[in-house]
């Protein structure tokens, strides 16, 4: 049951990733100059975006399933509530992972984009709190 809660949360995260990822791609794909545009205008974006969207949702489902299995291992080894979650250790790990990835994204982008930071917050909320409550 815990594994399926992880998969469900992974699918939710995949949908958030696709939605915010599309918003992030609009300025890049709408660029007028050819050197700033990664895909030529002659390429139909539907042939790229649809398979990529399917793959992203599938990948996040697998990642969610792995987090579900990790949650089960942590819950069996170190039980205990905290931070508004059924398992303090797992939620703290997800929060540390979120903060680390948020900092890494800011270092790579050299500026804060609201879309990427929203994805980081969604990750923390979905896997840090929603998944443990769905699993319990």
N, C-alpha and C positions, 0 to 999 in steps of 0.2 A: 504494500500500500504506500509506503514511504517513497519507493522508487517512482510510482505513478504521480505522486504529488510533485516530485522533482521534475518529471517530464512535463507535467501541466504548467509548472512555473517557467520551465525553459521555453515552452511554446509561447507563453505570454511575453517573455523577454524577447523572443524572436520577432514577435509582431511589433513591439516597441522599437526594436532595432531597425526594422524595415521602415517604419513610419518616420522616425527621426533621421534615419540614414537618407531617405529620399529628400527630406528638407535640406540636409547638408549637401546633397549632390546638385541641387538646382543651380546654385551660383557657379559651380564648376562646369557643369554641362551647358549652361547658358552663356559661357564666356565667348566673346566675339573673336578674340585672337586665337589663332590656330595653335600657338605654342603653349597657351594655358589650358587648352581644351584637350583632355586625354583621349577622347573618342572622336573620330572624324564625323562631320555632319552627315555624311552619306550612309553611316551605319544606323540601322533601325534599332533604337534603344529597347524596344519591346523584346527583341531576341536576346538581349543581354539581361535585362532587369527581371523578367519572369523566371528563368531558370535560377538566377542568383537568389531571388526571393525564396524560392522553394528550398534551395540548398541552405540558406541562412536559417530558416525556420527549423529544418531538419537538424542542423548542427546545434542550435540552441536547445532543441529537445534532447539531444544526446548529452549535452553539457548539463542540462537540468537533471537528467537521470543520474549522471555521475555525482552531482551535488546531493541528490537524494540518497544515494548509497553512502556518501561521506557523512551525511547527517545521521544516518542509521548507525554507522560505526561510532561516531562521536557521542551520540545519545546513549549507546550501550556502555561505552567506556567511561564517560564523564557526564553523568546526569546532573541536572540542576538548572533552575530557571534564572532568568536575569535579563535586563534591558528590554523588558516587555515581550520576551520570547520564551518558548518552552525549553530552550537550551542556550545558556549564556555563552559557552565556549564557541559553539558554531556561529552564533550571531556576531560575536566579537571577531572571529576569523573573517567572516564575510565583510564586516565593516572595515577591517584592516586591508583586505583585498581591494575594496572599493576606493578607499583613500589612496592606496598605492597606485591603482590604475588611473585615478583622477589626476594625481600629480604627474604621472608619466605622460598622460595625454596633454596636460598643460605644457610640459617641457618640450614635447614634440611640436605642438601647434604654435608655440610662442605667444599665444593669446587664448583667452578663455572663450569658448563657444558655448552658448547656452544649450545647444543640442547635445553635445558630448557630455557635458556635466549632468544633464537630465538623464542620459543613459546610465551614468554612474549611480545616480540616486535611485533610478528604477531598479538597477541591479541589486543595490543594497536593500531596498524595500521588498523586492520580489523574493530574493533568496535568503535574506536575513530574517525576515519576519513572516511573509506570506507562506513560504514553503514549510517552515516548522509548524505553523498553526494548521496548515492543511494536513500535514503528516500526523498530527496528534489527535 
